Amino acid sequence: MNDAMPREELHQRRIELRAWRRGDGLIEVEGRLLDTKGHPFRRQLAAADVPPGQPLHDITVTMLVDRALVVQAVRAQMATTPFDLCPGAAAVLDRLRGQTLGAGWNRRVRELLARDEACTHIVELLGPMATTVHQALAPERLAALNQSGSDAERQRKVGSCYAYAAEREVVARLWPQLHRPRAGD
């Protein structure tokens, strides 16, 4: 890439994700998606341009999960949307209640929130919101992995990403009994 090449910003999408432990023991995660353009933009069916820097989308999703990572509640606030009817898409979020943040989460979200019943941007936020909860709980989860009797948890961790591949140094150093050298090593 040529870093000296002049360029014009066409679009900016900011996604902010935060997680909190609440006083009632639930984990609250919030995802916000904010879209802006650096030039005037005319939305479909609009009578006037959106000025540069003004939001095209400003959507916040809040989700509550329990310690077992089961969704207790989800809601969306849609402060800015392209069409007045868009906030109606938040009504389907209750379908996520009872679902677990874990393997298959993104697939289940897409199955439960059908394309023409949900907001694409809300669906996009729900994946990183789940990983934000996992990151928020990482210190506790890593401490649990190091306790005796956590063999099943360690086995689930191995192979979960590049660094935790059974043949890599991370597994060899943390859990030598689970390390599997590559053929020929």
C-alpha positions, 0 to 999 in steps of 0.5 A: 500500500502507498501511504503517501497516496491522497485519500478521501474518507467515504464512511466511518463506522465506530463500534464501541463495546463495554461490559459491566458486572452489575450488583445483582450478579448479572453481566451487562454488555453494551454495543453501540454502532455509529455510522457517519460520512465525511460528505453530505448524503441523501438517504433513500426516501429522504427530503434532505441530505444528512450533513457530514459528520451527522449519524446515519445509524446510531444504534445501541444494544444492551444485553444481560447475561447470567454467570452461565452466559445465558441471555436474560434480556436484550434491548435496542435503542435506535436513536438514528436510523435510515427509516422511521420504521427501523426501530420496530426491528428491535421487537424480535430481540426477545427471541435471544432470551435463554440462548447461551453465549458460546459455540454457535452463537452467531449462527443461532442469532442469524437463525432466530433473527431472520433477515427481514424481521431484524436489523442487520446492524443489531445482528452485526453487533451481537457477535462482538458483544458475546466476545466482549462478555468472554473478554470481561470474564477472562480473568476469572475463567483463566484462574479457573483453568489453573485450578486442579480439577479443570481438565475438561475446561483445559481440553475445551480451550485447546484448539479454540484458536491459533495460539491454543492449538495442540501443537503450539508452544502455549499449550506445551508450556501451560498444559504439557499433558495436552500438547501434541507435537506436529508429525515430523517435529 
